[in-house]
């Protein structure tokens, strides 16, 4: 609970706030991050030369992040916020273009980039779940999203380890 500096007493959060943090702002930030993650997966999938299982899984993760945006949008809308538009492409976004920057360094670099993005997403979900949400539906959605992010991280780690073990060191 926040404290009023003048009275040194506790101040109740305003409507639509979770312990002094605006619910819509937190949910919107998570939705924007999920959209960024989707474009990063899209960029990586486009760079995979031979398609197959790897490309398919990257596109699946992209679609899961886009679904997260839709679910978060419903929570945002229910709280009077503005919906995040998930249409379009990576123009004006950050993580998709950053993923393209590591493309010349190979697939391992791309997987590591995606893994770092997922770690950032997990960290933000952990922070959001530390808030005292009054609505159990929000907690349920955030916990489900975090579990999916952890699944993404585990899969990316396995792929990176397998590729690193099968490739000779680049700077030998």
N, CA, C and O of each residue as an XYZ file, in Angstrom:
688
protein
N       0.848     -1.176      0.000
C       0.000      0.000      0.000
C       0.894      1.240      0.000
O       1.904      1.277      0.702
N       0.532      2.231     -0.767
C       1.296      3.484     -0.880
C       1.096      4.325      0.367
O       0.141      4.121      1.117
N       1.996      5.270      0.584
C       1.886      6.181      1.713
C       1.776      7.603      1.214
O       2.434      7.981      0.244
N       0.950      8.391      1.870
C       0.803      9.808      1.578
C       1.927     10.533      2.305
O       2.009     10.481      3.532
N       2.792     11.207      1.556
C       3.950     11.881      2.135
C       3.560     12.946      3.159
O       4.288     13.155      4.129
N       2.441     13.615      2.966
C       2.044     14.684      3.881
C       1.535     14.132      5.204
O       1.845     14.676      6.263
N       0.752     13.052      5.151
C       0.138     12.524      6.362
C       0.857     11.295      6.902
O       0.548     10.834      8.002
N       1.803     10.762      6.152
C       2.527      9.550      6.525
C       1.595      8.377      6.796
O       1.966      7.445      7.510
N       0.404      8.412      6.243
C      -0.543      7.315      6.414
C      -0.732      6.560      5.119
O      -0.385      7.054      4.046
N      -1.282      5.360      5.219
C      -1.511      4.584      4.001
C      -2.581      5.207      3.118
O      -3.543      5.800      3.606
N      -2.400      5.063      1.823
C      -3.351      5.578      0.846
C      -3.859      4.392      0.038
O      -3.066      3.601     -0.472
N      -5.150      4.267     -0.077
C      -5.734      3.195     -0.864
C      -5.448      3.447     -2.351
O      -5.491      4.591     -2.806
N      -5.155      2.377     -3.108
C      -4.961      2.556     -4.549
C      -6.235      3.088     -5.195
O      -7.342      2.744     -4.780
N      -6.070      3.927     -6.209
C      -7.213      4.448     -6.949
C      -7.834      3.314     -7.760
O      -7.194      2.289     -7.997
N      -9.072      3.502     -8.181
C      -9.741      2.500     -9.009
C      -8.905      2.240    -10.258
O      -8.421      3.178    -10.891
N      -8.735      0.977    -10.608
C      -7.938      0.627    -11.779
C      -6.448      0.589    -11.498
O      -5.651      0.509    -12.433
N      -6.051      0.646    -10.233
C      -4.647      0.571     -9.878
C      -4.399     -0.632     -8.987
O      -5.257     -1.016     -8.192
N      -3.232     -1.219     -9.123
C      -2.801     -2.320     -8.283
C      -1.659     -1.780     -7.447
O      -0.538     -1.640     -7.936
N      -1.936     -1.476     -6.193
C      -0.906     -0.940     -5.300
C      -0.111      0.190     -5.955
O       1.119      0.150     -5.994
N      -0.813      1.184     -6.461
C      -0.172      2.361     -7.023
C       0.287      2.218     -8.463
O       0.862      3.153     -9.021
N       0.043      1.062     -9.077
C       0.411      0.838    -10.469
C      -0.873      0.697    -11.271
O      -1.761     -0.068    -10.897
N      -0.972      1.421    -12.355
C      -2.169      1.377    -13.184
C      -2.268      0.023    -13.894
O      -1.365     -0.358    -14.638
N      -3.369     -0.702    -13.660
C      -3.558     -2.033    -14.247
C      -3.478     -1.999    -15.768
O      -2.822     -2.842    -16.380
N      -4.141     -1.031    -16.370
C      -4.154     -0.939    -17.830
C      -2.736     -0.709    -18.352
O      -2.347     -1.277    -19.372
N      -1.979      0.112    -17.661
C      -0.604      0.386    -18.085
C       0.260     -0.881    -18.036
O       1.040     -1.133    -18.954
N       0.124     -1.669    -16.978
C       0.894     -2.913    -16.854
C       0.473     -3.901    -17.934
O       1.323     -4.485    -18.606
N      -0.830     -4.090    -18.104
C      -1.328     -5.030    -19.111
C      -0.948     -4.579    -20.518
O      -0.615     -5.409    -21.363
N      -0.994     -3.276    -20.776
C      -0.606     -2.742    -22.087
C       0.882     -2.970    -22.356
O       1.272     -3.308    -23.474
N       1.702     -2.784    -21.335
C       3.140     -3.013    -21.499
C       3.412     -4.480    -21.820
O       4.242     -4.782    -22.678
N       2.725     -5.387    -21.143
C       2.903     -6.812    -21.434
C       2.423     -7.145    -22.847
O       3.047     -7.943    -23.546
N       1.314     -6.531    -23.265
C       0.801     -6.772    -24.616
C       1.796     -6.262    -25.662
O       2.037     -6.934    -26.665
N       2.373     -5.079    -25.436
C       3.374     -4.544    -26.375
C       4.597     -5.456    -26.451
O       5.145     -5.693    -27.527
N       5.015     -5.963    -25.292
C       6.160     -6.874    -25.266
C       5.834     -8.161    -26.022
O       6.672     -8.663    -26.772
N       4.636     -8.696    -25.835
C       4.242     -9.894    -26.580
C       4.222     -9.636    -28.076
O       4.619    -10.500    -28.859
N       3.766     -8.461    -28.482
C       3.759     -8.138    -29.904
C       5.188     -8.048    -30.437
O       5.478     -8.535    -31.530
N       6.067     -7.435    -29.674
C       7.482     -7.374    -30.070
C       8.059     -8.786    -30.209
O       8.794     -9.080    -31.152
N       7.716     -9.643    -29.261
C       8.216    -11.017    -29.300
C       7.706    -11.730    -30.557
O       8.452    -12.468    -31.202
N       6.437    -11.506    -30.901
C       5.870    -12.134    -32.095
C       6.662    -11.742    -33.327
O       6.966    -12.594    -34.162
N       7.003    -10.453    -33.457
C       7.741    -10.007    -34.642
C       9.168    -10.543    -34.637
O       9.742    -10.778    -35.700
N       9.745    -10.740    -33.456
C      11.082    -11.334    -33.383
C      11.043    -12.786    -33.870
O      11.922    -13.220    -34.614
N      10.029    -13.525    -33.449
C       9.886    -14.905    -33.933
C       9.634    -14.931    -35.433
O      10.158    -15.790    -36.143
N       8.838    -13.994    -35.907
C       8.555    -13.923    -37.332
C       9.849    -13.691    -38.123
O      10.089    -14.346    -39.137
N      10.668    -12.765    -37.655
C      11.932    -12.464    -38.333
C      12.859    -13.676    -38.327
O      13.523    -13.959    -39.324
N      12.905    -14.388    -37.207
C      13.762    -15.579    -37.137
C      13.252    -16.684    -38.045
O      14.038    -17.359    -38.710
N      11.945    -16.869    -38.075
C      11.373    -17.916    -38.923
C      11.670    -17.641    -40.391
O      11.943    -18.566    -41.156
N      11.619    -16.373    -40.784
C      11.926    -16.013    -42.178
C      13.375    -16.312    -42.530
O      13.697    -16.591    -43.686
N      14.245    -16.253    -41.533
C      15.668    -16.457    -41.784
C      16.058    -17.931    -41.836
O      17.148    -18.261    -42.303
N      15.190    -18.817    -41.367
C      15.510    -20.244    -41.392
C      15.429    -20.718    -42.834
O      14.377    -20.648    -43.469
N      16.559    -21.203    -43.340
C      16.669    -21.546    -44.759
C      15.911    -22.802    -45.150
O      15.304    -22.849    -46.220
N      15.936    -23.796    -44.321
C      15.402    -25.087    -44.729
C      14.029    -25.399    -44.146
O      13.528    -26.509    -44.321
N      13.425    -24.459    -43.470
C      12.076    -24.670    -42.936
C      12.039    -25.799    -41.935
O      12.845    -25.856    -41.007
N      11.104    -26.686    -42.132
C      11.003    -27.862    -41.281
C      10.519    -27.541    -39.886
O       9.825    -26.550    -39.656
N      10.904    -28.409    -38.956
C      10.445    -28.334    -37.572
C      10.825    -27.015    -36.902
O      10.005    -26.423    -36.199
N      12.041    -26.554    -37.108
C      12.493    -25.324    -36.465
C      11.626    -24.138    -36.887
O      11.125    -23.394    -36.043
N      11.458    -23.971    -38.171
C      10.640    -22.851    -38.676
C       9.208    -22.972    -38.176
O       8.601    -21.983    -37.766
N       8.678    -24.170    -38.210
C       7.314    -24.410    -37.756
C       7.147    -24.036    -36.281
O       6.149    -23.422    -35.902
N       8.118    -24.406    -35.460
C       8.039    -24.102    -34.026
C       8.169    -22.603    -33.780
O       7.473    -22.058    -32.922
N       9.049    -21.926    -34.518
C       9.184    -20.478    -34.364
C       7.885    -19.768    -34.719
O       7.488    -18.818    -34.044
N       7.225    -20.224    -35.775
C       5.937    -19.628    -36.156
C       4.848    -19.945    -35.136
O       3.962    -19.126    -34.896
N       4.914    -21.119    -34.546
C       3.976    -21.468    -33.483
C       4.149    -20.526    -32.290
O       3.166    -20.038    -31.732
N       5.392    -20.274    -31.905
C       5.657    -19.360    -30.785
C       5.199    -17.945    -31.136
O       4.663    -17.235    -30.286
N       5.412    -17.536    -32.394
C       4.907    -16.232    -32.843
C       3.401    -16.149    -32.626
O       2.889    -15.177    -32.072
N       2.711    -17.179    -33.071
C       1.252    -17.196    -32.944
C       0.804    -17.205    -31.487
O      -0.211    -16.595    -31.150
N       1.544    -17.885    -30.628
C       1.205    -17.877    -29.198
C       1.347    -16.471    -28.618
O       0.520    -16.043    -27.812
N       2.386    -15.760    -29.025
C       2.549    -14.381    -28.548
C       1.438    -13.483    -29.071
O       0.957    -12.608    -28.352
N       1.029    -13.690    -30.315
C      -0.094    -12.912    -30.848
C      -1.383    -13.238    -30.095
O      -2.212    -12.353    -29.883
N      -1.558    -14.483    -29.695
C      -2.717    -14.857    -28.889
C      -2.654    -14.175    -27.521
O      -3.676    -13.737    -26.994
N      -1.453    -14.088    -26.949
C      -1.296    -13.381    -25.676
C      -1.769    -11.938    -25.817
O      -2.436    -11.406    -24.929
N      -1.416    -11.306    -26.943
C      -1.854     -9.925    -27.179
C      -3.377     -9.868    -27.169
O      -3.959     -8.967    -26.565
N      -4.020    -10.813    -27.827
C      -5.485    -10.821    -27.866
C      -6.084    -10.995    -26.475
O      -7.035    -10.302    -26.116
N      -5.531    -11.916    -25.696
C      -6.048    -12.135    -24.340
C      -5.827    -10.902    -23.459
O      -6.715    -10.497    -22.708
N      -4.647    -10.320    -23.560
C      -4.373     -9.114    -22.779
C      -5.275     -7.968    -23.222
O      -5.732     -7.179    -22.395
N      -5.531     -7.878    -24.520
C      -6.436     -6.842    -25.021
C      -7.817     -6.952    -24.386
O      -8.443     -5.936    -24.085
N      -8.291     -8.167    -24.182
C      -9.609     -8.341    -23.552
C      -9.594     -7.828    -22.121
O     -10.560     -7.210    -21.672
N      -8.502     -8.079    -21.399
C      -8.373     -7.568    -20.033
C      -8.259     -6.040    -20.035
O      -8.825     -5.364    -19.176
N      -7.526     -5.516    -21.001
C      -7.362     -4.060    -21.123
C      -8.700     -3.408    -21.439
O      -9.062     -2.403    -20.827
N      -9.428     -3.967    -22.379
C     -10.733     -3.438    -22.767
C     -11.712     -3.451    -21.587
O     -12.469     -2.499    -21.397
N     -11.695     -4.520    -20.805
C     -12.583     -4.636    -19.646
C     -12.280     -3.572    -18.589
O     -13.123     -3.278    -17.741
N     -11.084     -3.001    -18.640
C     -10.686     -1.965    -17.685
C     -10.721     -0.569    -18.293
O     -10.220      0.387    -17.700
N     -11.317     -0.456    -19.480
C     -11.481      0.849    -20.116
C     -10.279      1.335    -20.890
O     -10.216      2.508    -21.259
N      -9.310      0.448    -21.149
C      -8.112      0.847    -21.875
C      -8.288      0.751    -23.381
O      -9.339      0.340    -23.873
N      -7.253      1.134    -24.100
C      -7.240      1.123    -25.560
C      -6.568     -0.153    -26.039
O      -5.504     -0.535    -25.551
N      -7.203     -0.801    -26.997
C      -6.676     -2.047    -27.535
C      -5.383     -1.812    -28.310
O      -5.228     -0.800    -28.993
N      -4.474     -2.747    -28.194
C      -3.243     -2.743    -28.979
C      -3.533     -3.478    -30.278
O      -4.007     -4.614    -30.253
N      -3.258     -2.856    -31.395
C      -3.495     -3.466    -32.702
C      -2.341     -4.405    -33.028
O      -1.184     -3.987    -33.065
N      -2.657     -5.666    -33.261
C      -1.632     -6.672    -33.547
C      -1.433     -6.885    -35.036
O      -0.716     -7.800    -35.440
N      -2.053     -6.060    -35.850
C      -1.908     -6.212    -37.299
C      -0.617     -5.546    -37.771
O       0.091     -4.883    -37.012
N      -0.353     -5.748    -39.025
C       0.817     -5.102    -39.616
C       2.028     -5.988    -39.521
O       1.922     -7.213    -39.456
N       3.162     -5.368    -39.512
C       4.411     -6.104    -39.470
C       5.364     -5.453    -38.494
O       4.959     -4.627    -37.676
N       6.616     -5.820    -38.577
C       7.585     -5.360    -37.603
C       8.004     -3.891    -37.729
O       8.797     -3.415    -36.917
N       7.491     -3.165    -38.728
C       7.856     -1.755    -38.851
C       7.473     -0.994    -37.596
O       6.355     -1.126    -37.097
N       8.385     -0.210    -37.099
C       8.121      0.568    -35.895
C       8.299     -0.224    -34.616
O       8.043      0.292    -33.528
N       8.731     -1.459    -34.729
C       8.943     -2.288    -33.547
C      10.437     -2.466    -33.332
O      11.245     -2.082    -34.178
N      10.795     -3.043    -32.206
C      12.195     -3.125    -31.827
C      12.789     -4.521    -31.950
O      13.838     -4.688    -32.573
N      12.140     -5.529    -31.368
C      12.767     -6.845    -31.280
C      12.871     -7.559    -32.620
O      13.838     -8.285    -32.848
N      11.900     -7.375    -33.513
C      11.999     -7.981    -34.839
C      13.222     -7.492    -35.599
O      14.013     -8.304    -36.079
N      13.395     -6.165    -35.718
C      14.596     -5.653    -36.393
C      15.897     -6.052    -35.695
O      16.901     -6.302    -36.360
N      15.888     -6.113    -34.362
C      17.102     -6.547    -33.663
C      17.435     -7.995    -34.004
O      18.604     -8.364    -34.120
N      16.400     -8.806    -34.163
C      16.623    -10.199    -34.545
C      17.262    -10.273    -35.930
O      18.127    -11.113    -36.176
N      16.830     -9.387    -36.837
C      17.443     -9.343    -38.169
C      18.919     -8.951    -38.077
O      19.725     -9.401    -38.891
N      19.280     -8.126    -37.105
C      20.674     -7.702    -36.972
C      21.617     -8.859    -36.670
O      22.774     -8.834    -37.089
N      21.141     -9.873    -35.951
C      22.025    -10.989    -35.608
C      22.007    -12.083    -36.676
O      22.741    -13.065    -36.565
N      21.194    -11.927    -37.687
C      21.077    -12.949    -38.746
C      22.426    -13.337    -39.351
O      22.665    -14.530    -39.540
N      23.324    -12.393    -39.667
C      24.606    -12.785    -40.266
C      25.464    -13.673    -39.357
O      26.390    -14.329    -39.834
N      25.166    -13.699    -38.062
C      25.968    -14.486    -37.123
C      25.468    -15.920    -36.993
O      26.046    -16.717    -36.254
N      24.398    -16.249    -37.708
C      23.941    -17.633    -37.747
C      22.761    -17.930    -36.845
O      22.269    -17.084    -36.098
N      22.340    -19.161    -36.953
C      21.147    -19.625    -36.251
C      21.323    -19.626    -34.742
O      20.388    -19.289    -34.015
N      22.496    -19.996    -34.259
C      22.723    -20.012    -32.817
C      22.537    -18.607    -32.249
O      21.927    -18.441    -31.193
N      23.052    -17.607    -32.935
C      22.897    -16.220    -32.475
C      21.428    -15.818    -32.456
O      20.985    -15.125    -31.540
N      20.677    -16.244    -33.453
C      19.246    -15.921    -33.477
C      18.515    -16.591    -32.318
O      17.674    -15.970    -31.667
N      18.836    -17.859    -32.061
C      18.197    -18.552    -30.952
C      18.554    -17.905    -29.615
O      17.708    -17.789    -28.729
N      19.808    -17.486    -29.478
C      20.213    -16.802    -28.241
C      19.484    -15.469    -28.088
O      19.101    -15.091    -26.981
N      19.294    -14.765    -29.191
C      18.548    -13.506    -29.163
C      17.111    -13.748    -28.707
O      16.595    -13.021    -27.858
N      16.472    -14.759    -29.267
C      15.108    -15.093    -28.861
C      15.060    -15.532    -27.401
O      14.123    -15.202    -26.674
N      16.073    -16.274    -26.984
C      16.134    -16.726    -25.593
C      16.238    -15.537    -24.635
O      15.583    -15.517    -23.593
N      17.053    -14.558    -24.986
C      17.154    -13.347    -24.155
C      15.820    -12.598    -24.108
O      15.424    -12.088    -23.061
N      15.138    -12.538    -25.244
C      13.822    -11.898    -25.277
C      12.850    -12.619    -24.349
O      12.094    -11.984    -23.614
N      12.874    -13.954    -24.388
C      11.979    -14.733    -23.531
C      12.323    -14.537    -22.058
O      11.429    -14.481    -21.214
N      13.606    -14.434    -21.747
C      14.000    -14.168    -20.360
C      13.450    -12.825    -19.897
O      12.960    -12.706    -18.774
N      13.529    -11.817    -20.758
C      12.977    -10.506    -20.429
C      11.472    -10.606    -20.214
O      10.935    -10.014    -19.278
N      10.801    -11.343    -21.065
C       9.355    -11.506    -20.940
C       8.998    -12.217    -19.643
O       8.064    -11.812    -18.952
N       9.736    -13.275    -19.306
C       9.491    -13.984    -18.050
C       9.684    -13.071    -16.852
O       8.889    -13.091    -15.913
N      10.727    -12.283    -16.887
C      11.008    -11.362    -15.794
C       9.851    -10.379    -15.624
O       9.430    -10.107    -14.500
N       9.338     -9.848    -16.726
C       8.222     -8.907    -16.652
C       6.947     -9.584    -16.160
O       6.176     -8.976    -15.417
N       6.716    -10.823    -16.559
C       5.556    -11.556    -16.041
C       5.710    -11.792    -14.539
O       4.741    -11.660    -13.791
N       6.919    -12.139    -14.093
C       7.158    -12.318    -12.658
C       6.850    -11.034    -11.891
O       6.203    -11.064    -10.844
N       7.323     -9.902    -12.428
C       7.055     -8.619    -11.765
C       5.559     -8.320    -11.728
O       5.043     -7.863    -10.709
N       4.866     -8.574    -12.827
C       3.425     -8.316    -12.874
C       2.681     -9.217    -11.893
O       1.699     -8.792    -11.284
N       3.139    -10.446    -11.739
C       2.469    -11.367    -10.824
C       2.744    -11.048     -9.358
O       2.029    -11.525     -8.477
N       3.770    -10.246     -9.090
C       4.029     -9.809     -7.713
C       3.030     -8.753     -7.253
O       2.877     -8.516     -6.055
N       2.347     -8.118     -8.213
C       1.359     -7.105     -7.872
C       0.137     -7.767     -7.252
O      -0.146     -8.938     -7.504
N      -0.568     -7.016     -6.454
C      -1.741     -7.526     -5.753
C      -2.982     -7.305     -6.615
O      -3.732     -6.352     -6.405
N      -3.192     -8.198     -7.591
C      -4.320     -8.084     -8.507
C      -5.602     -8.463     -7.784
O      -5.665     -9.506     -7.134
N      -6.613     -7.633     -7.893
C      -7.911     -7.920     -7.285
C      -8.679     -8.948     -8.098
O      -9.505     -9.681     -7.555
N      -8.412     -9.006     -9.394
C      -9.130     -9.875    -10.307
C      -8.331    -11.158    -10.541
O      -7.238    -11.124    -11.106
N      -8.889    -12.291    -10.100
C      -8.219    -13.568    -10.283
C      -8.042    -13.957    -11.733
O      -7.145    -14.733    -12.062
N      -8.903    -13.418    -12.624
C      -8.771    -13.719    -14.051
C      -7.447    -13.203    -14.600
O      -6.823    -13.850    -15.441
N      -7.022    -12.043    -14.126
C      -5.748    -11.482    -14.581
C      -4.607    -12.396    -14.161
O      -3.725    -12.702    -14.964
N      -4.620    -12.827    -12.918
C      -3.567    -13.710    -12.410
C      -3.538    -15.011    -13.210
O      -2.465    -15.501    -13.562
N      -4.704    -15.566    -13.496
C      -4.776    -16.805    -14.273
C      -4.164    -16.636    -15.661
O      -3.394    -17.485    -16.110
N      -4.502    -15.550    -16.333
C      -3.954    -15.288    -17.672
C      -2.447    -15.084    -17.600
O      -1.707    -15.650    -18.404
N      -1.986    -14.280    -16.645
C      -0.551    -14.008    -16.535
C       0.238    -15.267    -16.196
O       1.330    -15.476    -16.724
N      -0.303    -16.100    -15.325
C       0.383    -17.345    -14.983
C       0.453    -18.282    -16.187
O       1.475    -18.932    -16.404
N      -0.611    -18.357    -16.961
C      -0.620    -19.200    -18.159
C       0.395    -18.669    -19.180
O       1.138    -19.442    -19.785
N       0.418    -17.357    -19.363
C       1.386    -16.765    -20.302
C       2.813    -17.041    -19.833
O       3.675    -17.398    -20.636
N       3.060    -16.875    -18.544
C       4.409    -17.117    -18.027
C       4.815    -18.577    -18.244
O       5.959    -18.853    -18.606
N       3.893    -19.506    -18.028
C       4.195    -20.923    -18.254
C       4.550    -21.177    -19.718
O       5.461    -21.950    -20.014
N       3.839    -20.533    -20.622
C       4.150    -20.685    -22.042
C       5.511    -20.076    -22.366
O       6.272    -20.632    -23.157
N       5.816    -18.926    -21.748
C       7.124    -18.301    -21.960
C       8.235    -19.217    -21.458
O       9.284    -19.331    -22.093
N       8.006    -19.865    -20.327
C       9.016    -20.783    -19.789
C       9.197    -21.988    -20.714
O      10.310    -22.488    -20.875
N       8.116    -22.448    -21.313
C       8.205    -23.528    -22.293
C       9.029    -23.074    -23.505
O       9.866    -23.824    -24.007
N       8.786    -21.846    -23.969
C       9.565    -21.301    -25.088
C      11.045    -21.271    -24.729
O      11.895    -21.676    -25.522
N      11.345    -20.781    -23.515
C      12.748    -20.695    -23.088
C      13.403    -22.071    -23.058
O      14.532    -22.230    -23.522
N      12.708    -23.060    -22.519
C      13.278    -24.407    -22.426
C      13.558    -24.959    -23.824
O      14.618    -25.538    -24.061
N      12.619    -24.782    -24.742
C      12.802    -25.300    -26.092
C      13.962    -24.591    -26.800
O      14.791    -25.233    -27.445
N      14.009    -23.262    -26.671
C      15.091    -22.503    -27.290
C      16.451    -22.920    -26.726
O      17.423    -23.044    -27.471
N      16.516    -23.134    -25.417
C      17.772    -23.569    -24.788
C      18.215    -24.917    -25.332
O      19.392    -25.118    -25.632
N      17.259    -25.845    -25.459
C      17.589    -27.163    -26.008
C      18.117    -27.047    -27.437
O      19.098    -27.701    -27.791
N      17.477    -26.229    -28.247
C      17.904    -26.075    -29.638
C      19.287    -25.449    -29.719
O      20.135    -25.888    -30.496
N      19.507    -24.422    -28.912
C      20.812    -23.748    -28.909
C      21.905    -24.706    -28.476
O      22.975    -24.739    -29.084
N      21.651    -25.493    -27.425
C      22.653    -26.456    -26.948
C      22.941    -27.514    -28.008
O      24.098    -27.878    -28.219
N      21.905    -28.011    -28.675
C      22.098    -29.027    -29.712
C      22.904    -28.472    -30.876
O      23.806    -29.137    -31.385
N      22.579    -27.246    -31.301
C      23.319    -26.643    -32.409
C      24.753    -26.324    -32.024
O      25.664    -26.524    -32.827
N      24.969    -25.834    -30.818
C      26.315    -25.506    -30.363
C      27.170    -26.756    -30.269
O      28.355    -26.721    -30.602
N      26.582    -27.869    -29.816
C      27.323    -29.123    -29.692
C      27.682    -29.712    -31.055
O      28.684    -30.415    -31.183
N      26.876    -29.431    -32.063
C      27.117    -30.020    -33.391
C      27.964    -29.143    -34.302
O      28.407    -29.599    -35.356
N      28.195    -27.891    -33.913
C      28.983    -26.977    -34.757
C      30.354    -26.741    -34.135
O      30.472    -26.623    -32.915
N      31.380    -26.671    -34.959
C      32.701    -26.322    -34.423
C      32.707    -24.858    -33.995
O      31.951    -24.052    -34.538
N      33.547    -24.510    -33.034
C      33.619    -23.108    -32.614
C      33.965    -22.191    -33.774
O      34.833    -22.515    -34.585
N      33.302    -21.063    -33.859
C      33.486    -20.128    -34.977
C      34.847    -19.455    -34.918
O      35.419    -19.141    -35.962
N      35.376    -19.230    -33.733
C      36.631    -18.508    -33.603
C      37.766    -19.416    -33.134
O      38.576    -19.014    -32.299
N      37.827    -20.615    -33.656
C      38.854    -21.579    -33.228
C      40.208    -21.188    -33.755
O      41.193    -21.880    -33.498
